[in-house]
Amino acid sequence: MPPNRSAARVDFGTAKQAATMLSTLLLRSFVRTKGHDSRVIGVGAEAGAGSGGRPGQEAGTDPGSEAVPAPATVLVGRIREAMLRGDYAPNQRLIEADLCEQHGVSRGTVRIALQELAADGLVEILRNKGARVRAISLAEAIEITEVRMALEGLAAGRAAERVSPEEAEELVEIGESMRAAFARSELLRYSDLNARLHRRVREISAHRTTATIIERLGAQVIRHQFRLALQPGRPAVSLPQHERIIEAVVARDPVAAEAAMRAHLASVVQALQATAQEQATPNERPL
């Protein structure tokens, strides 16, 4: 039988949209980080959730060339981290007065932060209605994951070139903890460790632009990823994939590390595509 290439096929429209999204984020990341020091921004779904991993996003500049005030930059990071934790629901209103009270900032700071989040595709600002969390469709989540496949593959390859003995030991420990969580059917624990592994690989890579872009993409699709992680049988598929990533990085094999990461995220794309197929009405399903 000929190999099934349907899962790997990306039509021109999808590829063009993904390329446009990536180009926009690259421009924003370059403008924000140009002229800053070489400190790596760690990212991941555990950010701000008690993991102690990621400092706030550095102050930068908007593509319009005006510097974003430091309080607004900090608030952007806090709201993005809350989105990564799943604290906000799709289409949930972001009320300026509530955000002012919660974070102890001025209304002007909130408005600047919401504009920044809107530029990153995380928030919609509706005329005469205020701001709300942007709902990401399953189709868009698939496109975003396809972009992440390239970026996280790059990061894994760089991590394999740079990993220290101490960092290698940490990755092995994360893998062992993932296997233990899987054996005990602790899906939430497994999901947290999954996010930690991806975050540490990006931090070890020291590729700031990749880390920044993945953070923004990850915040958009966190709800789809969380649901996928809790699907019965999914950890049994993803655990050996993560173990191959760890093995390749620890072995300092950049080619194998990039291939393992890309194969893992290709599997995520296939799982999301299967979910989309299940949710389609009979008239929408291909014959």
KOLNU-217133 format. One record per residue (C-alpha): residue in one letter; x, y, z; residue number from 1. Coordinates in Angstrom, 3 decimals. Layout:
residues N
<atom residuo="a" X="X" Y="Y" Z="Z" num="NUM"/>
...
end
This chain:
residues 287
<atom residuo="m" X="0.000" Y="0.000" Z="0.000" num="1"/>
<atom residuo="p" X="1.258" Y="3.526" Z="-0.699" num="2"/>
<atom residuo="p" X="2.197" Y="5.534" Z="2.393" num="3"/>
<atom residuo="n" X="-0.485" Y="7.754" Z="3.889" num="4"/>
<atom residuo="r" X="0.644" Y="11.346" Z="3.435" num="5"/>
<atom residuo="s" X="-2.661" Y="13.025" Z="4.243" num="6"/>
<atom residuo="a" X="-1.585" Y="13.987" Z="7.780" num="7"/>
<atom residuo="a" X="1.570" Y="15.663" Z="6.511" num="8"/>
<atom residuo="r" X="-0.137" Y="17.563" Z="3.700" num="9"/>
<atom residuo="v" X="-0.579" Y="21.291" Z="4.178" num="10"/>
<atom residuo="d" X="-2.584" Y="23.155" Z="1.558" num="11"/>
<atom residuo="f" X="-1.284" Y="26.437" Z="0.128" num="12"/>
<atom residuo="g" X="-3.729" Y="28.570" Z="2.076" num="13"/>
<atom residuo="t" X="-2.697" Y="27.053" Z="5.407" num="14"/>
<atom residuo="a" X="1.011" Y="27.361" Z="4.614" num="15"/>
<atom residuo="k" X="0.593" Y="30.972" Z="3.522" num="16"/>
<atom residuo="q" X="-1.318" Y="31.884" Z="6.708" num="17"/>
<atom residuo="a" X="1.259" Y="30.152" Z="8.873" num="18"/>
<atom residuo="a" X="4.093" Y="31.935" Z="7.068" num="19"/>
<atom residuo="t" X="2.357" Y="35.290" Z="7.510" num="20"/>
<atom residuo="m" X="1.847" Y="34.622" Z="11.219" num="21"/>
<atom residuo="l" X="5.489" Y="33.631" Z="11.648" num="22"/>
<atom residuo="s" X="6.755" Y="36.683" Z="9.738" num="23"/>
<atom residuo="t" X="4.690" Y="39.030" Z="11.906" num="24"/>
<atom residuo="l" X="5.895" Y="37.450" Z="15.137" num="25"/>
<atom residuo="l" X="9.505" Y="37.486" Z="13.949" num="26"/>
<atom residuo="l" X="9.249" Y="41.207" Z="13.228" num="27"/>
<atom residuo="r" X="7.725" Y="41.924" Z="16.636" num="28"/>
<atom residuo="s" X="10.320" Y="39.770" Z="18.389" num="29"/>
<atom residuo="f" X="13.207" Y="41.459" Z="16.577" num="30"/>
<atom residuo="v" X="11.969" Y="44.932" Z="17.379" num="31"/>
<atom residuo="r" X="11.285" Y="44.029" Z="21.020" num="32"/>
<atom residuo="t" X="14.666" Y="42.393" Z="21.667" num="33"/>
<atom residuo="k" X="16.959" Y="44.501" Z="19.475" num="34"/>
<atom residuo="g" X="19.610" Y="46.112" Z="21.603" num="35"/>
<atom residuo="h" X="18.882" Y="44.055" Z="24.740" num="36"/>
<atom residuo="d" X="21.316" Y="41.807" Z="26.537" num="37"/>
<atom residuo="s" X="21.655" Y="38.125" Z="25.698" num="38"/>
<atom residuo="r" X="19.594" Y="36.814" Z="28.628" num="39"/>
<atom residuo="v" X="17.297" Y="33.985" Z="27.584" num="40"/>
<atom residuo="i" X="13.560" Y="34.312" Z="28.168" num="41"/>
<atom residuo="g" X="12.318" Y="30.936" Z="29.428" num="42"/>
<atom residuo="v" X="8.810" Y="29.992" Z="28.354" num="43"/>
<atom residuo="g" X="6.297" Y="27.206" Z="28.828" num="44"/>
<atom residuo="a" X="2.836" Y="26.303" Z="29.990" num="45"/>
<atom residuo="e" X="4.074" Y="26.181" Z="33.594" num="46"/>
<atom residuo="a" X="5.287" Y="29.766" Z="33.491" num="47"/>
<atom residuo="g" X="4.078" Y="31.656" Z="36.531" num="48"/>
<atom residuo="a" X="2.425" Y="28.539" Z="37.977" num="49"/>
<atom residuo="g" X="4.836" Y="28.063" Z="40.860" num="50"/>
<atom residuo="s" X="7.602" Y="26.477" Z="38.798" num="51"/>
<atom residuo="g" X="9.962" Y="29.372" Z="39.412" num="52"/>
<atom residuo="g" X="11.116" Y="29.131" Z="35.825" num="53"/>
<atom residuo="r" X="10.384" Y="32.226" Z="33.796" num="54"/>
<atom residuo="p" X="11.106" Y="35.846" Z="34.589" num="55"/>
<atom residuo="g" X="8.805" Y="38.498" Z="33.190" num="56"/>
<atom residuo="q" X="9.154" Y="39.450" Z="29.570" num="57"/>
<atom residuo="e" X="11.738" Y="42.134" Z="28.971" num="58"/>
<atom residuo="a" X="10.616" Y="45.647" Z="28.133" num="59"/>
<atom residuo="g" X="10.741" Y="46.264" Z="24.427" num="60"/>
<atom residuo="t" X="9.363" Y="48.428" Z="21.719" num="61"/>
<atom residuo="d" X="6.251" Y="48.258" Z="19.670" num="62"/>
<atom residuo="p" X="6.561" Y="47.912" Z="15.883" num="63"/>
<atom residuo="g" X="5.312" Y="51.492" Z="15.815" num="64"/>
<atom residuo="s" X="8.709" Y="52.428" Z="17.383" num="65"/>
<atom residuo="e" X="7.445" Y="53.818" Z="20.739" num="66"/>
<atom residuo="a" X="8.782" Y="52.061" Z="23.822" num="67"/>
<atom residuo="v" X="6.248" Y="50.087" Z="25.852" num="68"/>
<atom residuo="p" X="6.275" Y="51.319" Z="29.477" num="69"/>
<atom residuo="a" X="7.735" Y="48.805" Z="31.926" num="70"/>
<atom residuo="p" X="4.511" Y="48.421" Z="33.990" num="71"/>
<atom residuo="a" X="2.579" Y="47.527" Z="30.817" num="72"/>
<atom residuo="t" X="5.245" Y="45.004" Z="29.824" num="73"/>
<atom residuo="v" X="5.000" Y="43.328" Z="33.225" num="74"/>
<atom residuo="l" X="1.209" Y="43.242" Z="32.979" num="75"/>
<atom residuo="v" X="1.385" Y="41.703" Z="29.494" num="76"/>
<atom residuo="g" X="3.546" Y="38.929" Z="30.939" num="77"/>
<atom residuo="r" X="1.167" Y="38.312" Z="33.825" num="78"/>
<atom residuo="i" X="-1.916" Y="38.089" Z="31.616" num="79"/>
<atom residuo="r" X="-0.124" Y="35.852" Z="29.123" num="80"/>
<atom residuo="e" X="0.969" Y="33.531" Z="31.928" num="81"/>
<atom residuo="a" X="-2.612" Y="33.396" Z="33.207" num="82"/>
<atom residuo="m" X="-3.700" Y="32.379" Z="29.715" num="83"/>
<atom residuo="l" X="-1.024" Y="29.664" Z="29.669" num="84"/>
<atom residuo="r" X="-2.435" Y="28.328" Z="32.947" num="85"/>
<atom residuo="g" X="-5.921" Y="28.283" Z="31.430" num="86"/>
<atom residuo="d" X="-7.251" Y="30.928" Z="33.834" num="87"/>
<atom residuo="y" X="-9.189" Y="32.669" Z="31.068" num="88"/>
<atom residuo="a" X="-11.906" Y="31.130" Z="28.913" num="89"/>
<atom residuo="p" X="-12.286" Y="31.874" Z="25.186" num="90"/>
<atom residuo="n" X="-14.322" Y="35.047" Z="24.614" num="91"/>
<atom residuo="q" X="-14.080" Y="35.981" Z="28.298" num="92"/>
<atom residuo="r" X="-14.269" Y="39.746" Z="28.788" num="93"/>
<atom residuo="l" X="-11.206" Y="41.489" Z="30.164" num="94"/>
<atom residuo="i" X="-12.644" Y="44.349" Z="32.184" num="95"/>
<atom residuo="e" X="-10.234" Y="47.243" Z="32.623" num="96"/>
<atom residuo="a" X="-11.415" Y="48.127" Z="36.143" num="97"/>
<atom residuo="d" X="-10.985" Y="44.531" Z="37.311" num="98"/>
<atom residuo="l" X="-7.469" Y="44.299" Z="35.857" num="99"/>
<atom residuo="c" X="-6.532" Y="47.609" Z="37.506" num="100"/>
<atom residuo="e" X="-7.655" Y="46.293" Z="40.889" num="101"/>
<atom residuo="q" X="-6.114" Y="42.838" Z="40.487" num="102"/>
<atom residuo="h" X="-2.689" Y="44.085" Z="39.417" num="103"/>
<atom residuo="g" X="-2.505" Y="47.498" Z="41.089" num="104"/>
<atom residuo="v" X="-1.907" Y="49.433" Z="37.882" num="105"/>
<atom residuo="s" X="-3.488" Y="52.419" Z="36.171" num="106"/>
<atom residuo="r" X="-6.181" Y="52.212" Z="33.506" num="107"/>
<atom residuo="g" X="-3.691" Y="53.605" Z="30.984" num="108"/>
<atom residuo="t" X="-1.287" Y="50.742" Z="31.733" num="109"/>
<atom residuo="v" X="-4.098" Y="48.214" Z="31.263" num="110"/>
<atom residuo="r" X="-5.055" Y="49.700" Z="27.918" num="111"/>
<atom residuo="i" X="-1.478" Y="49.580" Z="26.638" num="112"/>
<atom residuo="a" X="-1.144" Y="45.953" Z="27.800" num="113"/>
<atom residuo="l" X="-4.386" Y="44.950" Z="26.076" num="114"/>
<atom residuo="q" X="-3.202" Y="46.573" Z="22.847" num="115"/>
<atom residuo="e" X="0.016" Y="44.563" Z="23.061" num="116"/>
<atom residuo="l" X="-1.891" Y="41.328" Z="23.673" num="117"/>
<atom residuo="a" X="-4.196" Y="42.139" Z="20.755" num="118"/>
<atom residuo="a" X="-1.151" Y="42.597" Z="18.514" num="119"/>
<atom residuo="d" X="0.027" Y="39.130" Z="19.611" num="120"/>
<atom residuo="g" X="-3.339" Y="37.608" Z="18.649" num="121"/>
<atom residuo="l" X="-4.331" Y="36.769" Z="22.222" num="122"/>
<atom residuo="v" X="-6.991" Y="39.425" Z="22.746" num="123"/>
<atom residuo="e" X="-9.702" Y="41.045" Z="20.638" num="124"/>
<atom residuo="i" X="-10.600" Y="44.681" Z="21.215" num="125"/>
<atom residuo="l" X="-14.166" Y="45.323" Z="20.115" num="126"/>
<atom residuo="r" X="-15.426" Y="48.801" Z="19.421" num="127"/>
<atom residuo="n" X="-17.662" Y="50.060" Z="22.232" num="128"/>
<atom residuo="k" X="-17.444" Y="46.646" Z="23.933" num="129"/>
<atom residuo="g" X="-13.928" Y="46.486" Z="25.329" num="130"/>
<atom residuo="a" X="-11.497" Y="43.567" Z="25.219" num="131"/>
<atom residuo="r" X="-12.017" Y="39.820" Z="25.370" num="132"/>
<atom residuo="v" X="-9.883" Y="36.696" Z="25.103" num="133"/>
<atom residuo="r" X="-9.683" Y="35.662" Z="21.458" num="134"/>
<atom residuo="a" X="-11.149" Y="32.229" Z="20.740" num="135"/>
<atom residuo="i" X="-8.792" Y="30.072" Z="18.671" num="136"/>
<atom residuo="s" X="-10.447" Y="27.598" Z="16.344" num="137"/>
<atom residuo="l" X="-9.201" Y="24.037" Z="16.062" num="138"/>
<atom residuo="a" X="-8.131" Y="24.718" Z="12.467" num="139"/>
<atom residuo="e" X="-6.003" Y="27.660" Z="13.616" num="140"/>
<atom residuo="a" X="-4.566" Y="25.590" Z="16.460" num="141"/>
<atom residuo="i" X="-3.391" Y="23.073" Z="13.874" num="142"/>
<atom residuo="e" X="-1.695" Y="25.820" Z="11.840" num="143"/>
<atom residuo="i" X="0.002" Y="27.217" Z="14.934" num="144"/>
<atom residuo="t" X="1.287" Y="23.770" Z="15.896" num="145"/>
<atom residuo="e" X="2.720" Y="23.368" Z="12.396" num="146"/>
<atom residuo="v" X="4.669" Y="26.590" Z="12.915" num="147"/>
<atom residuo="r" X="5.794" Y="25.400" Z="16.348" num="148"/>
<atom residuo="m" X="7.039" Y="22.166" Z="14.779" num="149"/>
<atom residuo="a" X="9.709" Y="24.094" Z="12.879" num="150"/>
<atom residuo="l" X="10.598" Y="26.409" Z="15.750" num="151"/>
<atom residuo="e" X="10.782" Y="23.790" Z="18.506" num="152"/>
<atom residuo="g" X="12.748" Y="21.489" Z="16.205" num="153"/>
<atom residuo="l" X="15.305" Y="24.278" Z="15.800" num="154"/>
<atom residuo="a" X="15.418" Y="24.807" Z="19.558" num="155"/>
<atom residuo="a" X="15.933" Y="21.087" Z="20.238" num="156"/>
<atom residuo="g" X="18.838" Y="20.947" Z="17.807" num="157"/>
<atom residuo="r" X="20.458" Y="23.979" Z="19.438" num="158"/>
<atom residuo="a" X="19.875" Y="22.499" Z="22.887" num="159"/>
<atom residuo="a" X="21.739" Y="19.338" Z="21.871" num="160"/>
<atom residuo="e" X="24.722" Y="21.476" Z="20.876" num="161"/>
<atom residuo="r" X="24.743" Y="23.469" Z="24.116" num="162"/>
<atom residuo="v" X="23.522" Y="21.113" Z="26.854" num="163"/>
<atom residuo="s" X="25.727" Y="20.875" Z="29.950" num="164"/>
<atom residuo="p" X="26.140" Y="17.714" Z="32.057" num="165"/>
<atom residuo="e" X="23.967" Y="19.261" Z="34.778" num="166"/>
<atom residuo="e" X="21.247" Y="20.188" Z="32.287" num="167"/>
<atom residuo="a" X="21.399" Y="16.728" Z="30.729" num="168"/>
<atom residuo="e" X="20.875" Y="15.186" Z="34.167" num="169"/>
<atom residuo="e" X="17.883" Y="17.455" Z="34.747" num="170"/>
<atom residuo="l" X="16.287" Y="16.406" Z="31.454" num="171"/>
<atom residuo="v" X="16.752" Y="12.739" Z="32.329" num="172"/>
<atom residuo="e" X="15.082" Y="13.355" Z="35.701" num="173"/>
<atom residuo="i" X="12.138" Y="15.056" Z="33.993" num="174"/>
<atom residuo="g" X="11.776" Y="12.040" Z="31.715" num="175"/>
<atom residuo="e" X="11.824" Y="9.659" Z="34.673" num="176"/>
<atom residuo="s" X="9.185" Y="11.761" Z="36.437" num="177"/>
<atom residuo="m" X="7.024" Y="11.709" Z="33.311" num="178"/>
<atom residuo="r" X="7.228" Y="7.926" Z="33.174" num="179"/>
<atom residuo="a" X="6.307" Y="7.674" Z="36.870" num="180"/>
<atom residuo="a" X="3.332" Y="10.028" Z="36.403" num="181"/>
<atom residuo="f" X="2.201" Y="7.976" Z="33.423" num="182"/>
<atom residuo="a" X="2.445" Y="4.731" Z="35.411" num="183"/>
<atom residuo="r" X="0.278" Y="6.241" Z="38.161" num="184"/>
<atom residuo="s" X="-2.201" Y="7.731" Z="35.641" num="185"/>
<atom residuo="e" X="-1.502" Y="11.226" Z="36.978" num="186"/>
<atom residuo="l" X="-2.493" Y="13.077" Z="33.840" num="187"/>
<atom residuo="l" X="-2.301" Y="16.589" Z="35.278" num="188"/>
<atom residuo="r" X="1.162" Y="15.886" Z="36.696" num="189"/>
<atom residuo="y" X="2.212" Y="14.410" Z="33.351" num="190"/>
<atom residuo="s" X="0.908" Y="17.493" Z="31.521" num="191"/>
<atom residuo="d" X="2.875" Y="19.816" Z="33.816" num="192"/>
<atom residuo="l" X="6.066" Y="17.802" Z="33.291" num="193"/>
<atom residuo="n" X="5.446" Y="17.828" Z="29.550" num="194"/>
<atom residuo="a" X="5.337" Y="21.635" Z="29.597" num="195"/>
<atom residuo="r" X="8.425" Y="21.759" Z="31.810" num="196"/>
<atom residuo="l" X="10.404" Y="19.563" Z="29.418" num="197"/>
<atom residuo="h" X="9.556" Y="21.697" Z="26.398" num="198"/>
<atom residuo="r" X="10.379" Y="24.853" Z="28.363" num="199"/>
<atom residuo="r" X="13.760" Y="23.550" Z="29.534" num="200"/>
<atom residuo="v" X="14.750" Y="22.464" Z="26.029" num="201"/>
<atom residuo="r" X="14.022" Y="25.984" Z="24.800" num="202"/>
<atom residuo="e" X="15.924" Y="27.549" Z="27.690" num="203"/>
<atom residuo="i" X="18.939" Y="25.314" Z="27.101" num="204"/>
<atom residuo="s" X="18.913" Y="26.248" Z="23.409" num="205"/>
<atom residuo="a" X="19.464" Y="29.919" Z="24.382" num="206"/>
<atom residuo="h" X="17.665" Y="30.952" Z="21.189" num="207"/>
<atom residuo="r" X="15.823" Y="34.049" Z="22.385" num="208"/>
<atom residuo="t" X="13.782" Y="34.755" Z="19.259" num="209"/>
<atom residuo="t" X="12.485" Y="31.200" Z="19.061" num="210"/>
<atom residuo="a" X="11.571" Y="31.224" Z="22.758" num="211"/>
<atom residuo="t" X="9.691" Y="34.507" Z="22.473" num="212"/>
<atom residuo="i" X="7.664" Y="33.439" Z="19.453" num="213"/>
<atom residuo="i" X="6.788" Y="30.029" Z="20.897" num="214"/>
<atom residuo="e" X="5.545" Y="31.699" Z="24.080" num="215"/>
<atom residuo="r" X="3.093" Y="33.790" Z="22.086" num="216"/>
<atom residuo="l" X="1.987" Y="30.867" Z="19.951" num="217"/>
<atom residuo="g" X="1.645" Y="28.586" Z="22.971" num="218"/>
<atom residuo="a" X="-0.638" Y="30.972" Z="24.805" num="219"/>
<atom residuo="q" X="-3.026" Y="30.928" Z="21.858" num="220"/>
<atom residuo="v" X="-3.462" Y="27.147" Z="21.734" num="221"/>
<atom residuo="i" X="-3.121" Y="26.177" Z="25.398" num="222"/>
<atom residuo="r" X="-6.757" Y="25.072" Z="25.778" num="223"/>
<atom residuo="h" X="-6.553" Y="22.746" Z="22.760" num="224"/>
<atom residuo="q" X="-3.262" Y="21.297" Z="24.021" num="225"/>
<atom residuo="f" X="-4.658" Y="20.748" Z="27.514" num="226"/>
<atom residuo="r" X="-7.687" Y="18.874" Z="26.185" num="227"/>
<atom residuo="l" X="-5.456" Y="16.773" Z="23.957" num="228"/>
<atom residuo="a" X="-3.113" Y="15.929" Z="26.849" num="229"/>
<atom residuo="l" X="-6.049" Y="14.594" Z="28.875" num="230"/>
<atom residuo="q" X="-7.399" Y="12.378" Z="26.104" num="231"/>
<atom residuo="p" X="-7.327" Y="8.670" Z="27.053" num="232"/>
<atom residuo="g" X="-4.270" Y="6.990" Z="25.572" num="233"/>
<atom residuo="r" X="-2.494" Y="10.202" Z="24.552" num="234"/>
<atom residuo="p" X="0.298" Y="9.969" Z="27.180" num="235"/>
<atom residuo="a" X="1.079" Y="6.438" Z="25.970" num="236"/>
<atom residuo="v" X="1.766" Y="7.938" Z="22.551" num="237"/>
<atom residuo="s" X="3.649" Y="11.029" Z="23.672" num="238"/>
<atom residuo="l" X="5.831" Y="9.507" Z="26.425" num="239"/>
<atom residuo="p" X="8.169" Y="7.551" Z="24.101" num="240"/>
<atom residuo="q" X="8.324" Y="10.603" Z="21.828" num="241"/>
<atom residuo="h" X="9.491" Y="12.768" Z="24.710" num="242"/>
<atom residuo="e" X="11.984" Y="10.116" Z="25.782" num="243"/>
<atom residuo="r" X="13.500" Y="10.156" Z="22.271" num="244"/>
<atom residuo="i" X="13.836" Y="13.942" Z="22.479" num="245"/>
<atom residuo="i" X="15.630" Y="13.646" Z="25.822" num="246"/>
<atom residuo="e" X="17.918" Y="10.872" Z="24.580" num="247"/>
<atom residuo="a" X="18.968" Y="12.871" Z="21.546" num="248"/>
<atom residuo="v" X="19.619" Y="16.097" Z="23.458" num="249"/>
<atom residuo="v" X="21.556" Y="14.281" Z="26.186" num="250"/>
<atom residuo="a" X="23.581" Y="12.474" Z="23.500" num="251"/>
<atom residuo="r" X="24.399" Y="15.890" Z="22.011" num="252"/>
<atom residuo="d" X="23.005" Y="14.821" Z="18.630" num="253"/>
<atom residuo="p" X="21.409" Y="17.948" Z="17.106" num="254"/>
<atom residuo="v" X="20.112" Y="16.188" Z="13.996" num="255"/>
<atom residuo="a" X="18.357" Y="13.472" Z="15.998" num="256"/>
<atom residuo="a" X="17.068" Y="16.008" Z="18.542" num="257"/>
<atom residuo="e" X="15.484" Y="18.195" Z="15.881" num="258"/>
<atom residuo="a" X="13.993" Y="15.166" Z="14.125" num="259"/>
<atom residuo="a" X="12.574" Y="13.801" Z="17.400" num="260"/>
<atom residuo="m" X="10.959" Y="17.129" Z="18.314" num="261"/>
<atom residuo="r" X="9.479" Y="17.587" Z="14.847" num="262"/>
<atom residuo="a" X="8.129" Y="14.015" Z="14.874" num="263"/>
<atom residuo="h" X="6.514" Y="14.636" Z="18.267" num="264"/>
<atom residuo="l" X="4.760" Y="17.829" Z="17.145" num="265"/>
<atom residuo="a" X="3.749" Y="16.183" Z="13.867" num="266"/>
<atom residuo="s" X="1.985" Y="13.633" Z="16.060" num="267"/>
<atom residuo="v" X="0.235" Y="16.480" Z="17.884" num="268"/>
<atom residuo="v" X="-0.909" Y="17.890" Z="14.534" num="269"/>
<atom residuo="q" X="-2.279" Y="14.483" Z="13.537" num="270"/>
<atom residuo="a" X="-4.140" Y="14.180" Z="16.856" num="271"/>
<atom residuo="l" X="-5.651" Y="17.647" Z="16.421" num="272"/>
<atom residuo="q" X="-6.650" Y="16.790" Z="12.857" num="273"/>
<atom residuo="a" X="-8.354" Y="13.632" Z="14.123" num="274"/>
<atom residuo="t" X="-10.230" Y="15.708" Z="16.690" num="275"/>
<atom residuo="a" X="-11.335" Y="18.109" Z="13.971" num="276"/>
<atom residuo="q" X="-12.524" Y="15.178" Z="11.876" num="277"/>
<atom residuo="e" X="-14.555" Y="13.798" Z="14.787" num="278"/>
<atom residuo="q" X="-16.165" Y="17.183" Z="15.396" num="279"/>
<atom residuo="a" X="-17.095" Y="17.715" Z="11.747" num="280"/>
<atom residuo="t" X="-20.721" Y="17.173" Z="10.743" num="281"/>
<atom residuo="p" X="-21.448" Y="14.356" Z="8.251" num="282"/>
<atom residuo="n" X="-21.816" Y="16.909" Z="5.447" num="283"/>
<atom residuo="e" X="-18.403" Y="18.408" Z="6.266" num="284"/>
<atom residuo="r" X="-16.491" Y="15.129" Z="6.301" num="285"/>
<atom residuo="p" X="-14.497" Y="14.223" Z="3.185" num="286"/>
<atom residuo="l" X="-15.671" Y="11.156" Z="1.316" num="287"/>
end
